[in-house]
Amino acid sequence: MPTDFVEALVEIARRKNIPQRELVSLVKEALSLAYRRRYGTPADVEVEVDWKKKEALVFVRKTVVEEVENTHTQVSLADARQTDPDAVIGDIFMDQIEPEELGRIAAQTAKQVVLQKVREIERDHVFGEYHQKLHQLVTGEIQRRDDRGNIFVNLGGTEAILPRREQVETERYRFADKMRFLVLEAKQDARTAQVILSRTHPDLVRRLLELEIPEIVEGIVEIVALARRAGLRTKVAVRSRDPRVDPVGACIGSRGARASAVSSEVRGERVEIVRWSASPTELLENSLSPARVQSVALDDATHSARIIVPDDQLSLAIGKAGHNVQLAVKLTGWNIDLLSAAQATAGEAGHLFESAAEEQPAAEGSEPPIAAPSIPSRNE
């Protein structure tokens, strides 16, 4: 078999991460098919590959007989003894053949079979590997952007897709940038396997926190709830299973190092850690941090809370474009009727924020989304 063909197999095995034994099996299957198409009869083909020497030998398994009736499955005793003097009737004789004997069309068929099977193996490997990594972190390098705004990411031998809907509007995705992504989905069809990534999913921040904070991995600190506005702000409610460990302090780290590391990974998105509480009142107060809360009145029937804050704290409690209070709603699961002390005294209606508010358009006057720029080419 030509050396360049074996070199191609070696490269495929390395680049596609396909075991060499699987490639040998593919070559055997392909040559068997080529032999059958060339001569119109099936053959028992064996392939021996020396990966170091980059050599491959092709044999057809034949039975030693006195008188040959089928040249494709039998060999005469006289011919067999030219290679093996000890051959006897009934022995299995490995008759070496040259690829040229199969002909150009048959060789092309063999090549197509190998390539098709390689694609199938690669598809199965990619799906199997990334299906096990669903909602886990992977590191990839930005490669290109298509005309629909989807970004293609090199995960090291596998090209994944970051759909436009999973991109953060405030982030810049530039060629060759390395980033962490969340594996959102792995799917396959008859031809290919596809890995879908996300930069917007809340679990991206959750996994980054686990990466930076050993106490979470060890089970000492638990993330009870997490609410995110991708690219802008995330609130995380945590609690400790060890009374000696402060969950908020453990997550923030010395001089805020741990929370800052997570924030850097999400390109400066604000990550706030608050203390979880089984008391709805205390939890609601914590969730509106950094604003101070004056009083909380709960209505269990409507699962809503009437929260009063000092006059100078109302805008802080609401947050830019309502992000702070909307995240509090999402984090706690309570609808929030937010009032300043002056409004409460005057009997005015407050600002009602419900769980559906998270899906509503930004308030008037808020900053418009920043469109992600195109990825420059290598020559730019």
Helices and strands as residue ranges (DSSP letters): H 3-15, H 20-39, E 45-50, E 55-65, E 74-76, H 77-83, E 92-97, G 99-102, H 104-131, E 137-145, E 151-154, E 159-162, G 164-166, E 178-188, E 193-198, H 202-212, H 214-217, E 221-229, E 233-240, H 247-252, G 254-256, H 257-265, E 270-275, H 280-287, E 295-299, E 304-309, G 311-313, H 314-318, G 320-322, H 323-332, E 335-340, H 341-346, E 351-353, G 355-359
